[in-house]
Amino acid sequence: MDYAKGKNNLASIRLTRYILGYKAYIYRLIKAFIISIKVFPAVFAEPSSYGVGEINFKGDGVISTRPKISYGESFELAWSKALKNKTSKEFHRFHYCRHRAALYSFGASIAQNRFPDMEMVECGVWYGLLANFTLERFKQRGINQKFNLIDLFGINTESYKVIGEKKKEYEDQSIYKAVQERFSEHNVKIHQGFIPDVFKSEAIRRINHVSFLSCDLNNVKAETDAFNYFEPKMPIGGILYIDDYGCQGYESTKEFYDIFFKDKFIPLKSLHSSCLAIKVKN
Ligand SMILES: C[S@@+](CC[C@H](N)C(=O)[O-])C[C@H]1O[C@@H](n2cnc3c(N)ncnc32)[C@H](O)[C@@H]1O
């Protein structure tokens, strides 16, 4: 009888010790459960995934609940215009790109401030969400920045099918006209053609000083061609924006740019896909 009682006591002591030892884990488990309950209904319910309830940011596989960021009214106005003005499709889902737009325009602003007389270039435009947002922000500040947009704009998409993943949404032939209209209020030159062939055009050969270069081509071959062509035209202090740098599935793009990050550029690696870098050496 006593023996059995002693055995029971020992078992309950072990259990108490086990529970106390794992208290921290149990506490975390409960916390994680509560956060999930709070966060996930909002994640599923809201297609624009930013600034909803407790969720500050959801995108690129990242969810953060703190701290709250507010970009301000003029930012929201420019972003809403970039997203919705003459975009024929359902662009609501691109709300998550807001942090990319913030990074992009931050880089472009530094470049504009340092080299106000130079041109800016974007390779990989589509409807030009990031460029449109940035030029709108410049316009709000009375800046008339010279900008070049280079893309296939829906034509000959077969030409890069073999190199990269071809997405149906890039094939729409109405993109070119939409882009012309979307950028009509800005100091923009639109160059339609395949990179690198399009670089032979007179209009592109004329571009000699580039303060800001954005590459967002979704394939490393075109990224390499674009960077190799425009990088020598950038001054020390010029800014490079790479949209796919940290993106899952674009590891070769990162590998390509990492070569230049050894000494020619200093990158500001972001937690998310995009990366901003400053040129420090010719
Ligand atoms: C991700 S989208 C660009 C998105 C854009 N930066 C924005 O702000 O929304 C990629 C674009 O790269 C273009 N593209 C890919 N390879 C190309 C090439 N070799 N020459 C020209 N354009 C190319 C596609 O036509 C597509 O519009």
The ligand as an SDF file (V2000), in Angstrom:
LIG
                    3D

 27 29  0  0  0  0  0  0  0  0999 V2000
    7.2720   41.6800  -63.0010 C   0  0  0  0  0  0  0  0  0  0  0  0
    6.9050   42.5210  -64.4630 S   0  0  0  0  0  0  0  0  0  0  0  0
    7.4440   44.1340  -64.0960 C   0  0  0  0  0  0  0  0  0  0  0  0
    6.5900   44.8040  -63.0150 C   0  0  0  0  0  0  0  0  0  0  0  0
    6.8580   46.2810  -62.8310 C   0  0  0  0  0  0  0  0  0  0  0  0
    8.1950   46.5600  -62.3890 N   0  0  0  0  0  0  0  0  0  0  0  0
    5.8740   46.9770  -61.9430 C   0  0  0  0  0  0  0  0  0  0  0  0
    6.2240   47.9920  -61.3070 O   0  0  0  0  0  0  0  0  0  0  0  0
    4.7280   46.5530  -61.8700 O   0  0  0  0  0  0  0  0  0  0  0  0
    8.1000   41.8560  -65.5570 C   0  0  0  0  0  0  0  0  0  0  0  0
    8.1130   42.4870  -66.9480 C   0  0  0  0  0  0  0  0  0  0  0  0
    9.3380   42.1390  -67.5830 O   0  0  0  0  0  0  0  0  0  0  0  0
    9.1070   42.1070  -68.9690 C   0  0  0  0  0  0  0  0  0  0  0  0
   10.2100   41.3580  -69.6260 N   0  0  0  0  0  0  0  0  0  0  0  0
   10.7190   40.1550  -69.2650 C   0  0  0  0  0  0  0  0  0  0  0  0
   11.7580   39.8180  -70.0790 N   0  0  0  0  0  0  0  0  0  0  0  0
   11.8990   40.8510  -70.9530 C   0  0  0  0  0  0  0  0  0  0  0  0
   12.8100   41.1220  -72.0110 C   0  0  0  0  0  0  0  0  0  0  0  0
   13.7820   40.2650  -72.3590 N   0  0  0  0  0  0  0  0  0  0  0  0
   12.6890   42.2840  -72.6880 N   0  0  0  0  0  0  0  0  0  0  0  0
   11.7310   43.1830  -72.3670 C   0  0  0  0  0  0  0  0  0  0  0  0
   10.8480   42.9880  -71.3530 N   0  0  0  0  0  0  0  0  0  0  0  0
   10.9260   41.8440  -70.6590 C   0  0  0  0  0  0  0  0  0  0  0  0
    7.7290   41.4720  -69.1180 C   0  0  0  0  0  0  0  0  0  0  0  0
    7.1380   41.8590  -70.3470 O   0  0  0  0  0  0  0  0  0  0  0  0
    7.0020   42.0310  -67.8760 C   0  0  0  0  0  0  0  0  0  0  0  0
    6.1850   43.1350  -68.2280 O   0  0  0  0  0  0  0  0  0  0  0  0
  1  2  1  0
  2  3  1  0
  2 10  1  0
  3  4  1  0
  4  5  1  0
  5  6  1  0
  5  7  1  0
  7  8  2  0
  7  9  1  0
 10 11  1  0
 11 12  1  0
 11 26  1  0
 12 13  1  0
 13 14  1  0
 13 24  1  0
 14 15  1  0
 14 23  1  0
 15 16  2  0
 16 17  1  0
 17 18  1  0
 17 23  2  0
 18 19  1  0
 18 20  2  0
 20 21  1  0
 21 22  2  0
 22 23  1  0
 24 25  1  0
 24 26  1  0
 26 27  1  0
M  CHG  2   2   1   9  -1
M  END
$$$$
